């Protein structure tokens, strides 16, 4: 499990969300899926506003840039997204987005989020 920290501009603070992940080269893939029909998880809404996130994994914390691939890039990561359990049958159709978290070393979260 990867701990994902995003800044929620509505409440003015960082929120933390545990998410399943898959390694993808130097990056990580997570699936934005919510049991509520027609809604993405709050952390996904947050990273769409501010794609700079903080990730905690294996005792290490670092900044990462979050992107939601489309087209061919989405097709390339889709097997990894599916392996996160997103192909399980559901009574209610749920929109799923694969997100790539790419670590960056440019600055700290305090510099970014204040």
ChimeraX attribute file (.defattr): number of C-alpha atoms within 10 A of each C-alpha:
attribute: neighborCount
match mode: 1-to-1
recipient: residues
	/A:1	12
	/A:2	16
	/A:3	17
	/A:4	23
	/A:5	23
	/A:6	26
	/A:7	24
	/A:8	18
	/A:9	11
	/A:10	7
	/A:11	8
	/A:12	9
	/A:13	10
	/A:14	16
	/A:15	14
	/A:16	15
	/A:17	15
	/A:18	12
	/A:19	14
	/A:20	16
	/A:21	20
	/A:22	18
	/A:23	12
	/A:24	13
	/A:25	8
	/A:26	8
	/A:27	15
	/A:28	20
	/A:29	25
	/A:30	23
	/A:31	25
	/A:32	21
	/A:33	18
	/A:34	15
	/A:35	13
	/A:36	12
	/A:37	11
	/A:38	12
	/A:39	15
	/A:40	17
	/A:41	15
	/A:42	14
	/A:43	19
	/A:44	21
	/A:45	16
	/A:46	20
	/A:47	20
	/A:48	13
	/A:49	12
	/A:50	16
	/A:51	18
	/A:52	24
	/A:53	25
	/A:54	23
	/A:55	23
	/A:56	16
	/A:57	11
	/A:58	8
	/A:59	5
	/A:60	7
	/A:61	15
	/A:62	15
	/A:63	22
	/A:64	23
	/A:65	18
	/A:66	23
	/A:67	16
	/A:68	19
	/A:69	16
	/A:70	12
	/A:71	7
	/A:72	9
	/A:73	10
	/A:74	16
	/A:75	13
	/A:76	12
	/A:77	19
	/A:78	18
	/A:79	13
	/A:80	20
	/A:81	24
	/A:82	14
	/A:83	13
	/A:84	17
	/A:85	11
	/A:86	20
	/A:87	11
	/A:88	8
	/A:89	8
	/A:90	9
	/A:91	5
	/A:92	10
	/A:93	11
	/A:94	16
	/A:95	15
	/A:96	18
	/A:97	19
	/A:98	23
	/A:99	22
	/A:100	23
	/A:101	26
	/A:102	19
	/A:103	19
	/A:104	15
	/A:105	8
	/A:106	9
	/A:107	10
	/A:108	13
	/A:109	17
	/A:110	7
	/A:111	8
	/A:112	11
	/A:113	14
	/A:114	6
